[in-house]
Amino acid sequence: MANKRVIIDPITRIEGHLRIEVEVDENNVIQNAYSTSTLWRGLETIVKNRDPRDAGFLMQRICGVCTYSHYRAGIEAVEDALGIEPPLNAKLTRALMNQALFMHDHPVHFYHLHGLDWVDVVSALKANPALAAKEAFKYTKYPVAAGEGDLKKVQDKVKIFVEKGQLGPFANAYWGHKSFKLTPEQNLIALSHYLKALEIQRDMAKMTAIFGGKQPHPQSLTVGGVTCIMDLLDPSRMGEFLTLFKKGQDFVNNAYYADVLMAAKAYKNEPSVTDKRGVMNFVAHNTIRLNRSEYLFDSGIIMNGDISKVYPINEDLITEEATHSWYKDNQPLHPYEGKTNPNYTGFVDRQTVGPDGKMIHSKSIDEKNKYSWIKSPRYDGKPMEVGPLACMLVSYASGNDRVKKVVDQFLKESGLPVGALFTTLGRTAARMLQTKVIVDNGLETFNALIENLKVDKETYTSYKIDKNKEYKGRFIGDVPRGMLSHWVRIKNGVVENYQAVVPSTWNAGPKDANGLIGPYESNLIGMKVEDITQPLEIIRVIHSFDPCIACAVHVMDTKGNNLGVHKVDPIYGASC
């Protein structure tokens, strides 16, 4: 029997436009998978011929979620090009803002973007709140928003939505799917934390705004340092940051950690999240400055899933190619030489599985040619996974005591082996564990800043740009979704070329000229889908990467060119 094609477009609860197509055999096992972004952007084009000091302010508009990451990357790429060393106060302030971003981004991802792939909201309506309150103590000594009264209020609130037929953010999902494993009581605990996380994410955003002026799109970073000296010298502002940090710390330790631990125990025998699949190559770069010389997380490369060896990163081996991407220049190019010239070739006609399981006519990608606006990054010609899992694996394998302590604790409490980290469940857990490492150690940065301010008030290093010189520089470091790099060339005092190689590009890129596929595609092949009209397993895997497709494809065409055709399917496009 011929394979059947299933299209999921759009993948919802992500940033940007992502489409997944898979081919399944007669047993619903995925034989081929294709990841494609259906919207072209390209801020590298906008920043050309502009003052390099504006690069960070422009590049942060790549995304409204990863705004600070691209802002800092744009600023520090130019600093690297010009040979500028910002004062320690500026470096530590940027690190605190980075911590705030992680503490905001990861809980939002788990509860509001990914959590509903694990939690059956409708099942929570059947729960006994008293039993659920007792269940919460199995995972933490100090449960958050999980008292019997708290849980009863949450249950009553959601019941009202259901009775009115207005599920809001919980509408159109695959409730009752066979791959859901949590009990009604466990679902109710997680549902309560879903709502509590809405409050917490607001407070974590305030942390960034204390030093950044606002969030998203903060404004206090500038080439040479930071402009928020008045906030750094104001005890009330510093105290506010500390208070909010401790509030986030409590939520991470007693809700986020507890819920992922609960899910790990419940899903440890679910093949769609525990089977090893993927490229098994990982790369991460150090991030989260703790003091003058130390970072919280380490740099390195792991190949073929072998955590007994960590290799150093050679930046000269990073390339992007476009054999199957909608760009003109196919050949692998180092980011300093990168090109972003669109070449959209469109879709083909094909029979695919419809919402009712019957075959229908669809517009489908042409996988033999170009099929995505995302390029294919490679390291020494090999696909790599980036993200919290890569970060935790590299730091763990490097013997990082802060990371090993948290990872080993989680593995012991969940009963999972180290090998379980190389799975969808492990990827989801790694994002939480990365957050816990930050809240357990991040105040070292805060204290280092306080101590340095006692003897040094400098926040800016002056510099000059010589228009008669040519410069090149880069930023590279891990951000919430993984290893990010910005590469800039400056000539005649303006930006000559600019390339951003972002985490979701590494993970979501299409196959390359050698037929090698990236992390999204490789993590789907071989997985069995219980019901191809409700492909929750596929969505759960893709969501575990926390896709940010706006970042991955980086300008919308303003000349009226046809760059894509979109059709939103209320069945396949729905999963909250």
Buried (B, 14 or more C-beta within 10 A) or exposed (E): EEBBBBBBBBBBBBBBBBBBBBBBEEEBBBEBBBBBBBBBBBBBBBBBEBBBBBBBBBBBBBBEBBBBBBBBBBBBBBBBBBEBEBBBBBBBBBBBBBBBBBBBBBBBBBBBBBBBBBBBBBBBBEBBBEBBBBBBEEBBEEBBBBBBEBBBBBBEEBEEBEEEEEBEBBBBBBBEBEBBBBBBBBBBBBBBBBBBBEEBBEBBBBBBBBBBBEBBBBEBBBBBBBBBBEBBEEEEBBEBBBEBBEBBBBBBBBBBBBBBBBBBBBBBEBEBBBBBBBBBBBBBBBBBBBBEEEBBBBBBBBBEBEBEEBEEBEBEEBBBBBBBBBBEBBEBBBBBBBBBEBEBEBBBEBBBBBEEEEEEEBBBBBBEEBBBBBBBBBBBEBBBBBBBBBBBBBBBBBEBEBBBBBBEBBBEEBEBEEEBBBBBBBBBBBBBBBBBBBBBBBBBBBBBBBEBBEEEEBBBBEBEBEEEEEBBBBBBBBBBBBBBBBBBBBBEEBBBBBBBBBBBBBBBBBBBBEEBBBBBBBBBBBBBBBBBBBBBBBBBBBBBBBBBBBBBBBBEBEEEEEBBEEEEBEBBBBBB
